[in-house]
């Protein structure tokens, strides 16, 4: 073969790229639309569950009249997805806009420069310190949506210390996921799951502490290994080209800046309001509307104290919204998959089929089968509480039938939901966090895939051990 042909062959291989994330998601929507003609329509009856929320009656599945999705409904599913995912989309814009306003005051650059000088030479320590912090938050309160808050704060510091935007996103997302997955008192998975299963609330904590330590340690080592590789050779970064733009955006026109009273006022006010938000989340259970409002307040107060005019604040906020536009659109499009399944009345049929799959497995691997089912189902329902309300009324009695403890079934829910939350593009807060970091999903998937498999193996091993020791109660 000639040299020219070899070069052409290599060029062809290098030119292959994953389709745009829009194309991937719309393809999934189209596939689900076709499935509404193939999968029998069926429903479970709903009954009142923990906290008055509706959950499925495990014994009530029955087929109903087929309701296939037409061509118009297929296209309508996308704007309907934006409506149903509205608060995630709105919060994405609020965080992105507020971040650019504070950045425009110069307060972020001043703070990052000061912190970078203090940790110079030992900057890698921000990885374990911050990941342990985020894991601790989510193992207790289960608020992974706060990653949308963490990422813009971490990003400038990570870049200043010689890391990349992938590292910044990973610190927040992997740290949060480690805590959420192997949580101790997460009310959205453990709390609801154990109530449905009839278990004592937050029981089995000793075993979960061991799993949490292992999961978090693996996540930290994985992210540190990548971060050190990037600091040693910046071109080894998976987002090297993207970060050229991100660095210019964060650094501005001048790297040297004189600290003024306005910088201090803007920075202190943003930090103070942020602390108030954290207190509100913990004490008053603030959700996305309140968090979004807080970020509007950060933009206004910090902007004015930082010396920006009203026009400057508005322009900066608009610029921030533009920066996260793609991520916000992805969140809405991804929700279209769920819209199609609900319109075609196939959601319950899918979970019924998955439960039948688990019940047909040998007893020795039933717990792993539950993990697989929960992981697959999380693509369709990327919500810990939503997944618990749909799957646990089925998995808990099924566990009794196949000789798996209900505590083990809840652990399968935790791992099936938690790990895939930062891998599937249907997860709203996850895609919004990537948008805020400027990291394309396909590049994140390449980074995350090894850790996804490692954590999944850890989960499978924990379930095998739990089943072997008959981890209870019941």
Secondary structure in CASP SS format (residue, H / E / C, confidence):
PFRMAT SS
TARGET T0000
AUTHOR 0000-0000-0000
METHOD secondary structure of the structure
MODEL  1
X C 1.00
X C 1.00
X H 1.00
X H 1.00
X H 1.00
X H 1.00
X H 1.00
X H 1.00
X H 1.00
X H 1.00
X H 1.00
X H 1.00
X H 1.00
X H 1.00
X H 1.00
X C 1.00
X C 1.00
X C 1.00
X C 1.00
X C 1.00
X H 1.00
X H 1.00
X H 1.00
X H 1.00
X H 1.00
X H 1.00
X H 1.00
X H 1.00
X H 1.00
X H 1.00
X H 1.00
X H 1.00
X H 1.00
X H 1.00
X H 1.00
X H 1.00
X H 1.00
X H 1.00
X C 1.00
X C 1.00
X C 1.00
X E 1.00
X E 1.00
X C 1.00
X C 1.00
X E 1.00
X E 1.00
X E 1.00
X C 1.00
X H 1.00
X H 1.00
X H 1.00
X C 1.00
X E 1.00
X E 1.00
X E 1.00
X C 1.00
X C 1.00
X C 1.00
X C 1.00
X C 1.00
X E 1.00
X E 1.00
X C 1.00
X C 1.00
X C 1.00
X C 1.00
X C 1.00
X C 1.00
X C 1.00
X H 1.00
X H 1.00
X H 1.00
X H 1.00
X H 1.00
X H 1.00
X H 1.00
X H 1.00
X H 1.00
X H 1.00
X H 1.00
X H 1.00
X H 1.00
X H 1.00
X C 1.00
X H 1.00
X H 1.00
X H 1.00
X H 1.00
X H 1.00
X H 1.00
X H 1.00
X H 1.00
X H 1.00
X H 1.00
X H 1.00
X H 1.00
X H 1.00
X H 1.00
X H 1.00
X H 1.00
X H 1.00
X H 1.00
X H 1.00
X H 1.00
X C 1.00
X H 1.00
X H 1.00
X H 1.00
X H 1.00
X H 1.00
X H 1.00
X H 1.00
X H 1.00
X H 1.00
X H 1.00
X H 1.00
X H 1.00
X C 1.00
X C 1.00
X C 1.00
X C 1.00
X C 1.00
X C 1.00
X H 1.00
X H 1.00
X H 1.00
X H 1.00
X H 1.00
X H 1.00
X H 1.00
X H 1.00
X H 1.00
X H 1.00
X H 1.00
X H 1.00
X H 1.00
X H 1.00
X H 1.00
X H 1.00
X C 1.00
X C 1.00
X C 1.00
X H 1.00
X H 1.00
X H 1.00
X H 1.00
X H 1.00
X H 1.00
X H 1.00
X H 1.00
X H 1.00
X H 1.00
X H 1.00
X H 1.00
X H 1.00
X H 1.00
X H 1.00
X H 1.00
X H 1.00
X C 1.00
X C 1.00
X C 1.00
X C 1.00
X H 1.00
X H 1.00
X H 1.00
X H 1.00
X H 1.00
X H 1.00
X H 1.00
X H 1.00
X H 1.00
X H 1.00
X H 1.00
X H 1.00
X H 1.00
X H 1.00
X H 1.00
X H 1.00
X H 1.00
X C 1.00
X C 1.00
X C 1.00
X C 1.00
X C 1.00
X H 1.00
X H 1.00
X H 1.00
X H 1.00
X H 1.00
X H 1.00
X H 1.00
X H 1.00
X H 1.00
X H 1.00
X H 1.00
X C 1.00
X C 1.00
X C 1.00
X C 1.00
X C 1.00
X C 1.00
X C 1.00
X H 1.00
X H 1.00
X H 1.00
X H 1.00
X H 1.00
X H 1.00
X H 1.00
X H 1.00
X H 1.00
X H 1.00
X H 1.00
X H 1.00
X H 1.00
X H 1.00
X H 1.00
X H 1.00
X H 1.00
X H 1.00
X H 1.00
X H 1.00
X H 1.00
X H 1.00
X H 1.00
X H 1.00
X H 1.00
X H 1.00
X H 1.00
X H 1.00
X C 1.00
X H 1.00
X H 1.00
X H 1.00
X C 1.00
X C 1.00
X C 1.00
X H 1.00
X H 1.00
X H 1.00
X H 1.00
X H 1.00
X H 1.00
X H 1.00
X H 1.00
X H 1.00
X H 1.00
X H 1.00
X H 1.00
X C 1.00
X C 1.00
X C 1.00
X C 1.00
X C 1.00
X C 1.00
X C 1.00
X C 1.00
X C 1.00
X H 1.00
X H 1.00
X H 1.00
X H 1.00
X H 1.00
X H 1.00
X H 1.00
X H 1.00
X H 1.00
X H 1.00
X H 1.00
X H 1.00
X H 1.00
X H 1.00
X H 1.00
X H 1.00
X H 1.00
X H 1.00
X H 1.00
X H 1.00
X H 1.00
X H 1.00
X H 1.00
X H 1.00
X C 1.00
X C 1.00
X C 1.00
X H 1.00
X H 1.00
X H 1.00
X H 1.00
X H 1.00
X H 1.00
X H 1.00
X H 1.00
X H 1.00
X H 1.00
X H 1.00
X H 1.00
X H 1.00
X H 1.00
X H 1.00
X H 1.00
X H 1.00
X H 1.00
X C 1.00
X C 1.00
X C 1.00
X C 1.00
X H 1.00
X H 1.00
X H 1.00
X H 1.00
X H 1.00
X H 1.00
X H 1.00
X H 1.00
X H 1.00
X H 1.00
X H 1.00
X H 1.00
X H 1.00
X H 1.00
X C 1.00
X H 1.00
X H 1.00
X H 1.00
X H 1.00
X H 1.00
X H 1.00
X H 1.00
X H 1.00
X H 1.00
X H 1.00
X H 1.00
X H 1.00
X H 1.00
X H 1.00
X H 1.00
X H 1.00
X H 1.00
X H 1.00
X H 1.00
X C 1.00
X C 1.00
X C 1.00
X H 1.00
X H 1.00
X H 1.00
X H 1.00
X H 1.00
X H 1.00
X H 1.00
X H 1.00
X H 1.00
X H 1.00
X H 1.00
X H 1.00
X H 1.00
X C 1.00
X C 1.00
X C 1.00
X H 1.00
X H 1.00
X H 1.00
X H 1.00
X H 1.00
X H 1.00
X H 1.00
X H 1.00
X H 1.00
X H 1.00
X H 1.00
X H 1.00
X H 1.00
X H 1.00
X H 1.00
X H 1.00
X H 1.00
X H 1.00
X C 1.00
X C 1.00
X C 1.00
X H 1.00
X H 1.00
X H 1.00
X H 1.00
X H 1.00
X H 1.00
X H 1.00
X H 1.00
X H 1.00
X H 1.00
X H 1.00
X H 1.00
X H 1.00
X H 1.00
X H 1.00
X H 1.00
X H 1.00
X H 1.00
X H 1.00
X C 1.00
X C 1.00
X C 1.00
X H 1.00
X H 1.00
X H 1.00
X H 1.00
X H 1.00
X H 1.00
X H 1.00
X H 1.00
X H 1.00
X H 1.00
X H 1.00
X H 1.00
X H 1.00
X C 1.00
X H 1.00
X H 1.00
X H 1.00
X C 1.00
X C 1.00
X C 1.00
X C 1.00
X C 1.00
X H 1.00
X H 1.00
X H 1.00
X H 1.00
X H 1.00
X H 1.00
X H 1.00
X H 1.00
X H 1.00
X H 1.00
X C 1.00
X C 1.00
X C 1.00
X H 1.00
X H 1.00
X H 1.00
X H 1.00
X H 1.00
X H 1.00
X H 1.00
X H 1.00
X H 1.00
X H 1.00
X H 1.00
X H 1.00
X H 1.00
X H 1.00
X H 1.00
X H 1.00
X H 1.00
X H 1.00
X H 1.00
X H 1.00
X H 1.00
X H 1.00
X H 1.00
X H 1.00
X H 1.00
X H 1.00
X H 1.00
X H 1.00
X C 1.00
X C 1.00
X C 1.00
X C 1.00
X C 1.00
X C 1.00
END
